[in-house]
Amino acid sequence: MRQTESVMRPYTFKQIQTFMEVARQRSVSKAAERLFVTQPAVSMQIRQLEDAFGLPLVEPQGRNIQLTAAGEAFLTYATNAMSQFKDLEALMAEHVGLKKGRLDLAVVSTSKYFIPMLLVRFNRLHPGIDVQLNIDNRENILGMLSRSEADLVVMGRAPSHIDCEAIPFATNPLGVVAPPEHPLSRRKNLSFKDLAEYSFVVREDGSGTRAAMERLFEEHNTPLNIFMGLPSNETIKQAVMAGMGLSFLSMRTIRHELASGHIALLDVQGLPQINHWYVTHLRHKKLSPAARSFKEFLIEQGGALMDAWS
């Protein structure tokens, strides 16, 4: 008697992508938000993937989920496979050139104030290139970079623990800001010690801006009085204008508020601190023509366009 062989059901690229996002977020609801779909749609994709292999990949853990042993193994191989698929796309794109193509771009949230302008300028030069833009905090963007989920990454500080190529393309001045009626806004040549008694509203852990601020205060042996951590620059700007505290922000993010007088830049010794914006990718990554073109565009034109726009 011949033994019946089990037949694996077909599964899709989309199901794998959905599973990887659920695995990253450890939550169906958060994955649905990231993928711009409903929670039932995410659950259905996961269920169909599990049916295809005939075993569970995730299991509930309180209000979140955790991966099963099979799910952990699946995630490892799926991550490697997705990286191989991106290399395949880049190879095939060589035969198409720049008439059309796709660019997966990941940027830290602070750069959202200028990235749309740069993408509009780039699109005028290469209208056939489709750009998929991901915006997140530094910690999550570094994860995307290390897993090769993005062709290029834009961030304010090059990572030291990932083997990547990072090239500066624009300055990133950072300074201490306050509501215009704040007593320090009328003083000149402030020291960091003058800031010690005042509260700060800051970005959340994982933010590059917060890390830069903490390093700066540590270098000046000044305690940092954090009143509240907030998830976005927009929320921080509103908090500063409301008098909730001082903050440390990229001047690229507050150009309108400075011009209108709603926020004041404090005159602190050694500030603004001039950092840089970097375009980054894994060193071994094969860039598609679209990715190479955008990288060259940022290096050659990005800084001048941002300075003129500011």
Rosetta blueprint (number, residue, H / E / L):
1 M L
2 R L
3 Q L
4 T L
5 E L
6 S L
7 V L
8 M L
9 R L
10 P L
11 Y L
12 T L
13 F H
14 K H
15 Q H
16 I H
17 Q H
18 T H
19 F H
20 M H
21 E H
22 V H
23 A H
24 R H
25 Q H
26 R L
27 S L
28 V H
29 S H
30 K H
31 A H
32 A H
33 E H
34 R H
35 L H
36 F L
37 V L
38 T L
39 Q H
40 P H
41 A H
42 V H
43 S H
44 M H
45 Q H
46 I H
47 R H
48 Q H
49 L H
50 E H
51 D H
52 A H
53 F H
54 G L
55 L L
56 P L
57 L L
58 V E
59 E E
60 P E
61 Q E
62 G L
63 R L
64 N E
65 I E
66 Q E
67 L E
68 T L
69 A H
70 A H
71 G H
72 E H
73 A H
74 F H
75 L H
76 T H
77 Y H
78 A H
79 T H
80 N H
81 A H
82 M H
83 S H
84 Q H
85 F H
86 K H
87 D H
88 L H
89 E H
90 A H
91 L H
92 M H
93 A H
94 E L
95 H L
96 V L
97 G L
98 L L
99 K L
100 K L
101 G E
102 R E
103 L E
104 D E
105 L E
106 A E
107 V E
108 V E
109 S H
110 T H
111 S H
112 K H
113 Y H
114 F L
115 I H
116 P H
117 M H
118 L H
119 L H
120 V H
121 R H
122 F H
123 N H
124 R H
125 L H
126 H L
127 P L
128 G L
129 I E
130 D E
131 V E
132 Q E
133 L E
134 N E
135 I E
136 D E
137 N L
138 R H
139 E H
140 N H
141 I H
142 L H
143 G H
144 M H
145 L H
146 S H
147 R L
148 S L
149 E L
150 A L
151 D L
152 L E
153 V E
154 V E
155 M E
156 G L
157 R L
158 A L
159 P L
160 S L
161 H L
162 I L
163 D L
164 C E
165 E E
166 A E
167 I E
168 P E
169 F E
170 A E
171 T E
172 N E
173 P E
174 L E
175 G E
176 V E
177 V E
178 A E
179 P L
180 P L
181 E L
182 H L
183 P H
184 L H
185 S H
186 R H
187 R L
188 K L
189 N L
190 L E
191 S L
192 F H
193 K H
194 D H
195 L H
196 A L
197 E L
198 Y L
199 S L
200 F E
201 V E
202 V E
203 R E
204 E L
205 D L
206 G L
207 S L
208 G H
209 T H
210 R H
211 A H
212 A H
213 M H
214 E H
215 R H
216 L H
217 F H
218 E H
219 E H
220 H L
221 N L
222 T L
223 P L
224 L L
225 N L
226 I E
227 F E
228 M E
229 G E
230 L E
231 P L
232 S L
233 N H
234 E H
235 T H
236 I H
237 K H
238 Q H
239 A H
240 V H
241 M H
242 A L
243 G L
244 M L
245 G L
246 L E
247 S E
248 F E
249 L E
250 S E
251 M H
252 R H
253 T H
254 I L
255 R H
256 H H
257 E H
258 L H
259 A H
260 S H
261 G L
262 H L
263 I L
264 A E
265 L E
266 L L
267 D L
268 V E
269 Q L
270 G L
271 L L
272 P L
273 Q E
274 I E
275 N E
276 H E
277 W E
278 Y E
279 V E
280 T E
281 H E
282 L E
283 R L
284 H L
285 K L
286 K L
287 L L
288 S L
289 P H
290 A H
291 A H
292 R H
293 S H
294 F H
295 K H
296 E H
297 F H
298 L H
299 I H
300 E H
301 Q H
302 G H
303 G H
304 A H
305 L H
306 M H
307 D H
308 A H
309 W H
310 S L
